Amino acid sequence: MNKRKLVIDPTIAGISGDMIVSAIVDLGADEKGTVDAMESVGRHLEGCKQVKAQFRDVTKNNFRAKYLSLNLEEEGRDRDYVSLEGALKDTQRELGVSKAAEGFALRSLDLLFNAEASLHHQDVKSIHLHEAGSVDTLVDFLGASFALDDLKLFNDTDIYSTPVAVGGGSLTFSHGTLSNPSPAVLEIARRCGIVIVGGPVNAETATPTGLAMLGSLDSRALESYPRFRPHAVGIGAGTREFEGVPNILRMTIGESLNLIVEEIVVLETNLDDLTGEEIGYATERILEEGAKDVSVIPAMGKKGRPGFIMKVITESPRSEELANIIMKETGTLGVRVTSTPRYVASRNFETLHFTIDSAEEIVKMKISRDGRGNLIAMKPEYEDVRYLARKYKRPLRTVKEEIIEQARKKLAT
């Protein structure tokens, strides 16, 4: 069976906790179970008198969506980390959620508080949340964790996110009036490597709670949807109405194709006035900064001058940073940028035991498979093979062939 993909699409109108929960329920998660999970927090949070949750279908600019309606009664919204964490853990213990669901909710709370603590130069356990200290923050965390767990999206699922629309204009909150996005949204995006984009309206479209939940899912940022086969689409509605823009969050579950497809960025520039040593040093620096690959291709430049084309493969979030390094290290005045998909095999390292001349040895193997888990290729780590060739005084080529043959039999069983 091909690996599943979950694509979260907050480019339309941003993201918030209630939109996330609504979209997952719309995908097919147990609605009653999600409601029960959310309402149960009221029994564990001091000052909370009532939590009533209900999902209903609404339309946003003529688009059908699922909307989460909450009826809350609580005394005060100003709470600290210890009280919220305690209530969250007690509720999870009562619900008997999985370790993955428990970890997701606790990571979301930690992200939220650590972002605020960093902004105010305070210890995380001494800071109090104001707007985000309300019970509805825990309601969102618990609802999303239960619904994701119900659909088994914590297991064997690759999660992707398009850029988060953070809105524009200004917002007024407990610390005053600032431009969108809020400081907490920016801090969480910075910590988690979440890609953001302004618009599409002059209003707050991304909340710290929504960003914390997205960051806790460890989603991979993409400019657009990956190549996959969609199976189900869930649409969560936000509260506000925007002119000309549906206030919705889409989530799509699908299936990987036979080969894995990932989006990459190719950075390319022409070089004609550098020495071999300078090009070599630039290549080292670019790889050190996280490029997937660097190649330098001989070329013919203007007026018949010999030169080179440097190509760098990277992920979208790193492209601007690496383009800047290319310019600094080579002196080039421009870098061409191409976003493109590429097919790749699933790759991982496994440490296997082998027998060499009746003695047992350990070798690290790089193993690649297609989207269905079928073996494509395997390659032993060079340094391990080199060590064994010298140790047993045998040709490196024959040691490598023997290791591959044994590995093929082990992986076939």
Secondary structure, DSSP 4 states (H G I P E B T S, - for coil): -PPEEEEEETTTT-B-HHHHHHHHHHHT--HHHHHHHHHGGGGTSTTEEEEEEEEEEEEETTEEEEEEEEEEEES-S-EEHHHHHHHHHHHHHHHT--HHHHHHHHHHHHHHHHHHHHHHT--TTT-EESGGGSHHHHHHHHHHHHHHHHTTTTSSEEEEEPPEE-B-SEEEETTEEEESSPHHHHHHHHHHT--EE-BSSSSB-B-HHHHHHHHHTTPEE-SSPPS-EEEEEEEEE-SS-BTTB--EEEEEEEE--SSEEEEEEEEEEEE-S--HHHHHHHHHHHHHTT-SEEEEEEEE-GGG-EEEEEEEEE-GGGHHHHHHHHHHHH--S--EEEEEEEEE-EEEEEEEEEEETTEEEEEEEEEEE-TT--EEEEEE-HHHHHHHHHHTT--HHHHHHHHHHHHHHHHH-
